[in-house]
C-alpha cells in the first residue's frame, strides 16, 4: 500500500541554484502542509535516512547555500 499525502505541490525543480533559505520560504508558501528543512551538503556527516514523511521537504544546499537538487516531499 502506498503513502497518501495531502494535496499540494510535491516538487520544486525551479529552485535549483536559488538560495536555500529563500527556497525553503517559497516551498512553505506554496504548500502549507510541509516544513522545509535546509541541509548543507558539507555538514552532512551521516547519510540521510530514507524515511518518507509527507510533511517534510529537504532542501539540500552547497557550501554557498545554493540549492543543488530539486526539493521534493519526503
C-alpha positions in Angstrom: 0.0 0.0 0.0 1.4 3.4 -1.0 1.6 6.5 1.1 -1.2 9.0 0.7 -0.2 12.6 1.4 -2.3 15.8 1.4 -2.8 17.6 -1.8 -0.5 20.3 -2.9 2.8 20.8 -4.8 5.3 18.0 -4.4 8.5 19.1 -6.1 10.3 22.3 -6.9 12.8 21.8 -9.7 12.7 25.6 -10.5 14.5 26.3 -7.2 17.8 24.6 -8.1 20.5 27.2 -8.0 18.5 29.5 -5.7 19.4 30.5 -2.1 18.3 27.6 0.2 16.6 29.8 2.8 14.6 31.6 0.1 13.7 28.3 -1.5 12.5 27.0 1.9 10.2 30.0 2.3 8.8 29.6 -1.2 8.2 25.9 -0.6 6.3 26.5 2.7 4.3 29.3 1.0 3.3 27.1 -2.0 2.4 24.1 0.2 1.2 24.9 3.7 1.2 21.1 4.5 5.0 20.9 4.6 8.0 22.2 6.6 11.2 22.8 4.5 14.5 21.9 6.1 17.7 23.3 4.7 20.6 20.8 4.8 24.2 21.8 4.0 25.9 19.1 1.9 29.2 19.8 3.6 27.8 19.4 7.1 26.0 16.1 6.4 28.2 13.6 8.3 25.7 10.8 8.5 23.7 9.6 5.5 20.2 11.0 5.3 17.6 8.4 6.4 15.3 7.4 3.5 12.2 7.5 5.7 9.4 9.1 3.7 7.4 11.8 5.5 4.6 13.8 3.9 5.2 16.9 6.0 8.8 17.4 5.1 10.8 18.8 2.2 14.6 18.6 2.5 16.4 21.4 0.7 20.0 20.3 0.0 22.4 23.2 -0.5 26.1 23.5 -1.4 28.8 25.4 0.5 27.4 28.7 -0.9 23.9 28.0 0.3 22.6 27.3 -3.2 20.0 24.5 -3.8 21.8 21.6 -5.5 18.9 19.2 -6.3 15.1 19.6 -6.8 13.5 19.8 -3.3 10.8 17.1 -3.1 8.4 16.0 -0.4 9.7 13.1 1.6 
